[in-house]
Amino acid sequence: DNEWAALALALAWLQLPTVVFLAWETLHPETMAVPFVLTAYHLATSRPDGDARAVRRHNLITVVWLLLAVLWKEDIALALAGMGIVLWIGGRRRFGPVLTVAAGVYFVVFGAWMVPALAGDVTAYSELFGTLGTTPSEVIVTSVRNPSMLLTRLRETDSLGYTLRTLAPLGFTSLLA
């Protein structure tokens, strides 16, 4: 009984536009990070029984999984920053904020500075955002200074339509997360 439900869910998942795109297009390393992120989240939301040594060991193992996740692509740090906020709201008063700050610093150092510098200021972002900029920092600055340019770019690329096509196959349930 549960096997058929699992099969139905797996088949529905495979039909999602994002999954099809990630499998159809070139390799997207961030998809390889998903199991590491999920394992890190599981570990971060579970607490071991035992003394302080067991808790430190558990936290260290969690950090290792977080590092393995972020090694796949610098953008994963943004998801980890979000995870830190969720953990903080969920009661991890030290671990959550530390994760958010560390992931944010990692993204700024690697995603916004080092990768563009090593690539000669030509990155994957160069062609994605048009007149908003060629690096993440340029896109953010331009979007803040001129929000109408951001709205125009979102309208030109049919971002709302893409978002709706991505959420609709599972009945918009991901918005409940």
PEZI-V402227 format. One line per field, one symbol per residue. ss: DSSP state (2 for helix, 1 for strand, 0 for the rest). phi: phi as a letter, one per 30 degrees, with the letter a starting at -180 (. if undefined). A space follows every 10 residues. Layout:
ss: ???
phi: ???
This chain:
ss: 0222222222 2222002222 2222000022 2202222222 2222200000 0222222222 2222222222 0000022222 2222222220 0000222222 2222222222 2222222200 0000000002 2200022222 2222202222 2222220022 2222222200 0022220
phi: .ddddddddd ddddddeddd dddddddcdd dddedddddd deddcccddk dddddddddd dddddddddd ddaddeeddd dddddddddd jddcdedddd dddddedddd dccddddddi icbddecdch ddkcbedddd dddddbeddd ddddddchdd ddddddddec iiddddd
